[in-house]
């Protein structure tokens, strides 16, 4: 049996997801285990855990709102129950998701949240239907809620410069924040420069080990969403920022179990995704001209700049780690439209000469 390496961030995340998954499965009908075993080969532990939470919410809704389902505990539901669920039941579930109470909290979902939960339910039903274990597939009859197109928020080149200047100077931080800034400046500059200069996801960034960085090749090995490994390459600005931090990092004694992590917290532990999100928010909030940005906005900024420079949507998709180029094209549709508009005047059919009467 393979033993997970406790020093590997991604293996640790997978292990935690597996343990959480087992807890959730204990609260679901027994036949659900068949579904999760069936999709294990082509889904990540994170995806399966998200499915499990969504499916549990559906069964909790049935238990609360459906008189027949209320007679049994959720764990006792038979597979035949899926055939008894109607399209109307699922439509009522989507309406319920708009606003409901759970553990004393009010929870809301917009169209995007509803669409994701319905997509989970569709995958669940499709598995049993395609394997001829149920006769009906009501989830397939319910259309996905229309999701409004989200505006792609990105930073202009001058805004990128202002942000990095603030990370370096810290002159708009509070006195208390400045005390921390003295200790973390090189790390913070390297981290934000890396995000802006490569477009990697925060989860990919915090998972980087020192052994993953190859300055001779100008590349970093990262684990993509979905679990596969790839090399991303960095330019001179990213290299300089990383080298400045590297000297400091080599002098730090990491906490046990975090010896390989590149980016360390003040507790000398591998930085968490939430910590990076808070770090970006802190610096961006000090620069009033900037939009409200998150680490994902830095990724959008890189993708925009790369597309402007190359005009190659396939390259952008590859570098950003999008499995489907249509995902990339959707995000940068406005830019593609502008390029097509410019193309209208790019080709001249005849010279601009005057014709005789």
C-alpha positions in Angstrom: 0.0 0.0 0.0 1.4 3.4 -1.0 2.0 5.8 1.9 1.3 9.5 1.3 4.3 11.8 1.9 3.4 14.2 4.6 5.7 16.8 3.2 3.9 16.9 -0.1 1.2 19.6 -0.1 -1.0 18.0 -2.8 -0.9 14.5 -1.2 -1.8 16.1 2.1 -4.8 17.8 0.5 -5.9 14.6 -1.1 -5.6 12.7 2.1 -7.7 15.4 3.9 -10.3 15.3 1.2 -10.5 11.5 1.4 -11.0 11.6 5.2 -13.7 14.3 4.8 -15.3 12.2 2.0 -15.6 9.2 4.3 -17.4 11.3 6.9 -19.8 12.6 4.3 -20.5 9.1 2.9 -21.5 8.0 6.4 -24.4 10.5 6.2 -25.6 9.4 2.7 -27.6 6.5 1.4 -25.4 3.4 0.9 -25.8 3.3 -2.9 -24.0 6.6 -3.1 -20.7 4.7 -2.6 -21.2 3.0 -5.9 -21.4 6.4 -7.7 -18.2 7.7 -6.1 -16.3 4.6 -6.8 -17.5 4.8 -10.4 -16.2 8.3 -11.0 -13.0 8.0 -9.0 -10.8 7.3 -12.1 -11.5 10.6 -13.8 -12.2 13.0 -11.0 -10.1 14.6 -8.3 -10.7 14.1 -4.6 -11.7 17.8 -4.4 -14.3 17.4 -7.1 -15.8 14.2 -5.5 -16.0 15.9 -2.1 -17.8 18.9 -3.7 -20.2 16.4 -5.3 -20.8 14.7 -2.0 -21.7 18.0 -0.2 -24.1 18.9 -3.0 -25.8 15.5 -3.1 -26.1 15.5 0.7 -27.8 18.8 0.5 -30.3 17.4 -2.0 -31.2 14.5 0.3 -31.5 16.8 3.2 -34.0 18.9 1.2 -36.0 15.7 0.5 -35.9 14.6 4.1 -37.2 18.1 5.2 -39.7 18.8 2.5 -41.0 15.5 1.2 -43.5 13.6 3.4 -42.5 10.2 2.1 -38.8 10.8 2.4 -39.2 12.1 5.9 -40.3 8.7 7.1 -36.8 7.2 6.6 -33.4 8.4 7.8 -31.3 9.5 4.8 -28.8 6.7 5.2 -31.7 4.2 4.7 -32.9 5.6 1.4 -33.0 2.8 -1.2 -31.8 3.3 -4.8 -35.4 2.9 -6.0 -36.1 6.4 -4.5 -34.3 8.0 -7.4 -37.0 6.6 -9.7 -39.7 8.2 -7.6 -38.2 11.7 -7.8 -39.9 13.9 -10.4 -38.8 16.9 -12.4 -41.0 19.0 -10.2 -39.1 17.8 -7.1 -35.9 19.0 -8.6 -37.3 22.3 -9.7 -38.6 22.8 -6.1 -35.1 22.0 -4.8 -33.6 24.7 -7.0 -36.1 27.2 -5.7 -35.3 26.1 -2.1 -31.6 26.8 -2.8 -32.4 30.5 -3.3 -32.6 30.8 0.5 -32.6 28.2 3.2 -31.5 27.7 6.8 -28.7 25.3 7.9 -27.0 25.0 11.3 -28.6 28.3 12.4 -27.4 30.2 9.3 -29.1 31.7 6.3 -27.6 30.4 3.1 -28.3 31.9 -0.4 -27.4 30.8 -3.9 -27.4 32.8 -7.1 -27.9 31.3 -10.5 -24.3 30.3 -10.6 -24.5 28.4 -7.4 -27.8 26.7 -8.4 -26.3 25.7 -11.7 -23.3 24.0 -10.0 -25.5 22.0 -7.7 -27.8 20.9 -10.5 -24.7 19.8 -12.5 -23.7 17.7 -9.5 -27.2 16.1 -9.4 -27.1 15.5 -13.1 -23.8 13.6 -12.9 -25.2 11.6 -10.0 -28.4 10.6 -11.9 -26.5 10.1 -15.2 -24.3 7.5 -13.6 -27.1 5.3 -12.4 -29.2 5.9 -15.5 -26.4 5.0 -18.0 -25.5 1.9 -15.9 -29.2 0.8 -16.2 -29.7 0.9 -12.4 -32.6 3.3 -12.6 -35.3 3.8 -15.2 -35.8 7.6 -15.1 -33.5 10.6 -15.3 -35.5 13.7 -14.1 -32.3 15.7 -13.5 -31.7 15.7 -17.3 -35.1 17.3 -17.9 -34.4 20.4 -15.8 -32.5 23.1 -17.7 -29.5 24.7 -16.1 -30.2 28.1 -14.7 -29.0 30.9 -17.0 -25.8 32.4 -15.5 -25.1 36.0 -16.2 -21.8 36.6 -17.8 -19.3 37.9 -15.3 -17.2 40.8 -16.2 -13.5 39.9 -16.3 -11.8 42.2 -13.9 -8.2 42.6 -14.6 -5.4 45.1 -13.9 -4.0 47.5 -16.4 -0.2 47.6 -16.7 0.1 50.8 -14.7 -2.1 49.3 -11.9 0.2 46.2 -11.8 3.2 48.5 -11.3 1.4 50.4 -8.5 0.4 47.2 -6.8 4.0 45.8 -6.9 5.4 49.1 -5.7 3.1 49.0 -2.7 4.1 45.4 -1.9 7.7 46.5 -2.0 7.4 49.8 -0.1 4.5 49.1 2.2 4.2 52.8 2.9 0.4 52.7 3.2 0.4 49.9 5.8 -0.5 50.5 9.4 2.3 50.5 12.0 1.4 47.0 13.1 1.3 45.7 9.5 4.7 47.4 8.8 6.2 45.2 11.6 5.1 42.1 9.7 6.1 43.7 6.4 9.7 43.9 7.5 9.7 40.1 7.9 7.7 39.2 4.8 8.5 41.8 2.2 10.8 39.6 0.0 8.3 36.7 0.3 5.3 38.9 -0.6 7.1 40.5 -3.6 8.1 37.1 -4.9 4.7 35.6 -4.4 2.7 38.4 -6.1 5.3 38.7 -8.9 5.0 35.0 -9.5 1.2 35.1 -9.6 1.2 38.1 -12.0 4.1 36.7 -14.1 2.8 33.2 -14.7 -1.0 33.2 -14.1 -0.9 30.1 -11.9 -3.7 29.4 -9.4 -3.2 30.1 -5.7 -3.5 26.4 -4.9 -0.7 25.7 -7.4 1.4 28.4 -5.9 1.2 27.4 -2.3 1.9 23.8 -3.3 5.3 24.6 -4.8 8.3 22.9 -3.1 11.8 24.3 -3.3 12.8 21.3 -5.3 10.2 22.2 -7.9 12.1 25.4 -8.9 14.7 25.1 -11.6 16.5 28.4 -12.2 18.7 26.9 -14.9 15.7 26.1 -17.0 13.6 29.0 -15.8 10.8 26.7 -14.9 8.7 25.5 -12.0 7.0 22.1 -11.7 3.4 22.6 -10.5 0.4 20.3 -9.9 -2.5 21.4 -11.9 -6.2 21.3 -11.1 -7.1 17.7 -11.8 -3.8 16.3 -10.4 -1.5 16.3 -13.4 2.0 17.8 -13.3 3.4 20.3 -15.7 6.2 22.9 -16.0 5.4 26.6 -16.1 8.2 29.0 -17.3 9.0 32.4 -15.8 10.7 35.5 -17.1 13.4 37.7 -15.7 11.3 39.8 -13.4 9.9 36.7 -11.7 13.3 35.1 -11.5 14.8 38.2 -9.8 12.0 38.3 -7.3 12.3 34.6 -6.6 16.1 34.8 -6.2 15.8 37.7 -3.7 13.4 35.6 -1.6 15.4 32.4 -2.1 18.4 33.7 -0.1 16.1 34.5 2.8 14.2 31.3 2.5 17.3 29.2 2.8 18.1 30.8 6.2 14.7 29.9 7.6 14.2 26.8 9.7 10.8 25.4 8.7 8.4 23.8 11.1 8.4 20.0 11.0 6.6 18.6 8.0 7.0 21.9 6.0 10.7 21.5 5.2 10.2 21.5 1.4 7.6 24.3 1.1 8.8 27.4 -0.9 6.5 30.0 0.6 6.3 29.9 4.4 4.1 31.7 6.9 5.5 33.7 9.9 5.0 30.4 11.8 7.4 28.8 9.3 4.7 26.6 7.9 3.5 26.2 4.3 1.3 29.1 3.4 -2.4 28.3 3.0 -4.6 29.5 0.1 -6.6 31.7 2.5 -3.4 33.4 3.7 -2.5 34.3 0.1 -6.0 35.6 -0.5 -5.8 37.8 2.6 -2.3 39.0 1.6 -3.5 40.1 -1.9 -6.6 41.8 -0.3 -4.4 43.7 2.2 -2.0 45.2 -0.4 -4.7 45.9 -3.0 -6.9 47.7 -0.4 -4.1 50.2 0.2 -4.1 51.3 -3.4 -7.3 53.2 -3.8 -7.1 53.4 -7.6 -7.2 49.6 -7.9 -10.3 47.5 -8.5 -11.4 45.1 -5.9 -9.0 42.2 -6.7 -8.4 38.7 -5.6 -5.6 36.2 -6.6 -7.9 35.0 -9.5 -8.0 38.6 -10.8 -4.1 38.4 -11.0 -4.5 35.3 -13.1 -7.0 37.1 -15.4 -4.5 39.9 -15.7 -1.8 37.6 -16.8 -4.1 35.8 -19.3 -5.2 39.1 -20.8 -1.6 40.4 -21.2 -0.5 37.1 -22.8 -3.4 37.2 -25.2 -2.7 40.8 -26.1 0.9 40.0 -26.8 0.4 36.7 -28.7 -3.2 36.7 -30.0 -3.0 32.9 -29.6 -6.0 31.6 -27.6 -4.6 28.1 -27.7 -1.4 29.2 -26.1 -3.3 31.1 -23.4 -5.4 28.0 -22.7 -2.3 25.8 -22.4 -0.4 28.2 -20.2 -3.4 28.8 -17.9 -4.1 25.0 -17.7 -7.5 25.1 -19.2 -8.5 21.6 -20.4 -11.0 23.1 -22.9 -10.0 26.1 -25.1 -13.7 27.1 -25.1 -13.3 28.0 -21.4 -10.5 30.4 -22.3 -12.4 31.7 -25.3 -15.4 32.5 -23.1 -13.3 34.4 -20.7 -11.6 36.5 -23.4 -14.6 36.8 -25.7 -14.6 40.6 -25.6 -10.9 40.7 -26.6 -11.6 38.3 -29.5 -14.4 40.5 -30.7 -12.2 43.6 -30.7 -9.5 41.7 -32.7 -12.2 40.7 -35.2 -13.3 44.2 -35.5 -9.8 45.4 -36.2 -9.5 42.7 -38.9 -12.3 44.3 -40.9 -9.9 47.0 -42.0 -6.7 44.9 -42.1 -7.2 43.7 -45.7 -7.4 46.2 -48.6 -9.1 45.0 -51.8 -8.1 48.0 -53.9 -5.9 50.9 -53.7 -7.6 54.1 -52.6 -7.7 55.8 -56.0 -10.1 58.1 -57.7 -12.2 56.7 -60.5 -13.0 58.7 -63.7 -16.6 59.8 -64.1 
